[in-house]
Amino acid sequence: MTARLLDPVPSGAGRLPHGFRMEPHHHTQGQLVYAATGALATTTERGTWVAPATRVTWTPPGFPHAHRGYGETDIRLVAIPAGLGGELAARPRVFAVSPLLREILLTLTGRPETRPGAHDRLRAVAVDELAETDDQSLHLPEPRDDRLRAVTDRLHADPGDNATLGELGRAAGASERTLSRLFHAELGMSFHRWRTVLRLHHGLIHLSAGRSVTDTALACGWSNPTSFIEAFTEVVGQTPGRYQTELRRHPR
């Protein structure tokens, strides 16, 4: 990923239209990116992370990345000095947003600093909160093998495609056994798991845009809403309905 240096690190709040793209870049400081509404995808050479309004994305200093917004995105950007962010991982991560962390992020990006050092103290509390929070990443790794990329590109274009791995392999010029091995070797997961995460990425995007659970399930390739609800709950930790309810509580 060819990325330009973007310093000083952008901070503050802004509204992004649906489909907005920020080209690959990196910073000398770390950055927290929070979508108070909408959803934001962060892509690196290691794959893509999707963060809806119940999650915040951490990108460490010097790590090339790009962003894409889904829905009208109320984006909040908080720079974290390299020394302060040392307690966080040296790779991109996505964390659940606690009520306290949400208020900190909104304050840092929505209010002027009224007392010297107030924002520095809030940033330190934010890092403390994140250091105690489990990783909530919906990480979708991307392959380098051309045969595997042919398969993943096809599914990216149509996550509802229900072709079997054998059928996908015939189109890509590889056997089902070879592709299965490559999924585990390059991506660290089975084909079924990778496709499920891909579909959940798209499901989060559809739900953030206000589509119903049923419409989202069918658009993303599930045979019925129940199967989608079960998969979503297992990975995200809450039902799609609960997720949409929490989205409506967030500031607009």
Secondary structure as GFF3:
##gff-version 3
##sequence-region A 1 252
A	DSSP	beta_strand	4	5	.	.	.	ID=ss1
A	DSSP	beta_strand	12	16	.	.	.	ID=ss2
A	DSSP	beta_strand	21	26	.	.	.	ID=ss3
A	DSSP	beta_strand	30	44	.	.	.	ID=ss4
A	DSSP	beta_strand	47	52	.	.	.	ID=ss5
A	DSSP	beta_strand	55	59	.	.	.	ID=ss6
A	DSSP	beta_strand	65	80	.	.	.	ID=ss7
A	DSSP	three_ten_helix	84	87	.	.	.	ID=ss8
A	DSSP	beta_strand	93	96	.	.	.	ID=ss9
A	DSSP	alpha_helix	99	110	.	.	.	ID=ss10
A	DSSP	alpha_helix	118	131	.	.	.	ID=ss11
A	DSSP	beta_strand	139	140	.	.	.	ID=ss12
A	DSSP	alpha_helix	146	157	.	.	.	ID=ss13
A	DSSP	alpha_helix	165	172	.	.	.	ID=ss14
A	DSSP	alpha_helix	176	187	.	.	.	ID=ss15
A	DSSP	alpha_helix	191	208	.	.	.	ID=ss16
A	DSSP	alpha_helix	213	219	.	.	.	ID=ss17
A	DSSP	alpha_helix	225	236	.	.	.	ID=ss18
A	DSSP	alpha_helix	240	249	.	.	.	ID=ss19
###
